[in-house]
Amino acid sequence: MFQALEAFLQHQGEKYISPQKAGELATYMENLKAKGQAARKEFQALSKTFQAMEPQLTMLQTSQWMNQAQILRPHFWTYFQAEGTESEPMFALRLYGTPEDFGVSVEVSFLERKRDDESLRKQNRVLERPLVSPVYYVVQGVDAVENWSGTEENRHRLRELILQGVVRKVLLRENISLKGRADQRTVLQDLAKAYDHLEPFYQLTRQKS
């Protein structure tokens, strides 16, 4: 399972050139394109199956296999909207890792390109409740993004850092390994458990204030 994703991950960051303009690299570029399309299709299929398990979610578009600068980005993502607008926190699936160790994260976050003046405030409400392992914090500061374990000490510290303006936003993720998995049913069970772990925190972002 997930051979297309595993094969494409090794090309993270490579530059794609249209085969018509690639000269001696034309065949290589054609192969890159085929790998990218196959990997995206595989991730999109997983996303659709996840959405079918959680029919209350509306699946949005899956990211492309390269960015506007034609740099390959195998770390696909798909957002899922439960209610509200696209500026508000949502669920997401996000591919992570390398060919040697990769998987998919279930996440509570929001689309930066759609955010409004309330997006950050709503997202950071996830800190109002103690975290449940194996969910962890993804912390975006001024200059870096870091993973923080879900301890009570970290939760209180992050709330302080947000008030101080040191931390901009805090996402929640739970990782599900895909490497070497042979049974899609157990992968889907793991994704469903991760969704259940994250759903109460998502509900915090929906509270009126």
N, C-alpha and C positions, 0 to 999 in steps of 0.2 A: 504493500500500500504506500501511497504518497511518493512514488518513485519520481514523478515529474517535478514535484516540489524539491525533493532532495537533489535532483540533477541540476536544477536551475540555481539553487542557492550558491553553488560554487562560482557563479558569474556575478555576484553582487558587486556593483560599482563599475563594471566594465562599460565601455562606450560602444553604443550601437551605431553603425553606419548603414545607410540604405545599401543593399547589395549592388544596386546599379552604380553606386559611387565608390564602392569598396575595393575595386581592382582585384588584386590577388586574394583579398580577404572575402570575396563575395560569397563563396560557399560557407565559410565560417559564419558570416553574418546571417545567412539564410538559416543555418542550424540554430543560431542564437534566437532568432525570431520564432522558430518552431518550438524551441524549448520554453521560451517565455509564454507563448500562447497556451501550450499544454499545461504549464504550471499554474497559470491564472485560471484556466478551466478547471483544474483539479481543486484549487482553493475555493473557487466559486461553487463547485458542486458540494463541498463540505459546508459552506455557508448556507446553501439552500436547504440542505438536510437539517442543519441546526435550526433554521427558521421554521421548518415543518414541525419540529418538536416543540417549538414555542410559537404557536400561531398568532399570539397576541402581538408579536413583533413584526414590523414591516422592514424588509431587507432593502437597504439602499445599495448603490452601485459599488462593486468591487474595484479596488485600485488597479491601475494599469501596470504592465510589466516593465515599463520604463517611464522616466519623468520627461518633462518638456525639453530638457537638455539632452535627451536620449541616453541617459545613464540608467543602466539596468538596476531595478530595485525588486528583488525577489520577495522582500518582506511585505507581502500583501496584507490588506486589511479590508474588512467589510463592516459598515455600521448598521445598526438595527434600531429603529425608532419604535418605542412603545406608545408614546402619546406626545402631544405638544408640538413644538416647532423644531426645525433643524438647528436652532441656536442653543437648544437645551441639551443637558447630558443624555447620553444614550448608552446602549450596549455596543460592543464591537468584538469581532474576532480579529486577531493580529498574528501573523506568522513571525516567528523569531528564530534565531539561531544560525547554525552552520550545518553543512552536510553531515558533520560528525555528531551533532547534537541539536536537534531542532524540534519545534512544536508549535502549538497555537495558544495564544493567551485569550482568555475571556476578560473583557475590560469594561469598566464604567468610565466614560470620558465624553468629550464633545468634539465636534468638528471645528477646528480653529478658523477655517475660512468662512464659517457660518455664525461665529459667535457674536453676541451682542453685549450690552453693558451689564447684563445679569448673568452671563454664562459662568464666569469664574466664581462668583458668589454661590451660585447653585451647586457647581461642581464640588467646591470645597466643603460643602455640608457633609460629605462622606466622613469627615473627621469627627462628627458628632456622636459616633457610636464606636465602641471597641471593635477591633478587627478580629476576624475569625481565620486562623491559619487553614490552608496555605495561601490565602489572599495576602498580597503585599502592596505597599505604597510605591508609586512611581512619582517622584518629586521633581518638579521643574523649577529651578532657581533662576537666577539672573543669567548665569553663564553655562549651566550644565544640567543634565538630567540624570538622576540617581535613583536606584532602587533602595527602599528602606523596608526593613522587616516590620511586621505589624504589631509591635509591642505597644503597651500603654504609654511607656516613656516616650516612644517616638510619636505617638498620636498627640500627646500634649505638647511636645516640642514643636511639631509641625503647626499646630494652631498658633503658637506664639510667633513662629517665623513668618506666617502669613500676615499676622497683625503688624509685624515689623517691616513687611515688604521685602523680606529676604527670599521667601518662597512665593512663587506666582500661583501655581496650581498643583493639586495632588490628584492623581488618578489611582484607580484600583485595578489590580490584575491578579489572575490566577493562571498558572501555566499548566498546560496539558502536553506531555511529551508525545511526539509522533514517530520518533525514530524507532524503527524495528517493529512497529505495531502491525499485526496481521489481521486483527479483528475490528472492523469498523464499529460494530455494535458496542464494544467496550469503550472505544474512543468517544462515541456519542453519549454513553452513560457518564463518562467523565466530564464532558462538556455540560451536560444537564446538571450535574452536581455543582459545577463551578457557577453556573447561572443561578442556582438556588442560593449559593453562598453570597453572591453579589446583589441579588435582587433587593434585600432589605436596605442596602446602602443606596441603591438607585432610588428607592422610595424616599429616602431622606432628601434627595435633590428635588423632589416634587413638592415638598411641603411649602405652604404659603407663609409668607412673613411680611 
